[in-house]
């Protein structure tokens, strides 16, 4: 039996989410929309992923922005 999930992020990796946002918005705009240091001060995918994996509130904001961006495109 296949069970369906209603989670729109099911199967989407955090790294893919972050790379999509950086490609769509750029670091500057991403840092403006979500004002956290890993996006505004010397940003990189690696350091941002490390922070987001340890900080649930920040990850939630990134996931929400990702869903908004995907919906608007």
Secondary structure, DSSP 8 states (H G I E B T S, - for coil): -------TTTT--HHHHHHHHHHHHHHHHHHHHS--HHHHSS--HHHHHHHHHH-HHHHHHHHHHHHHHHHH-
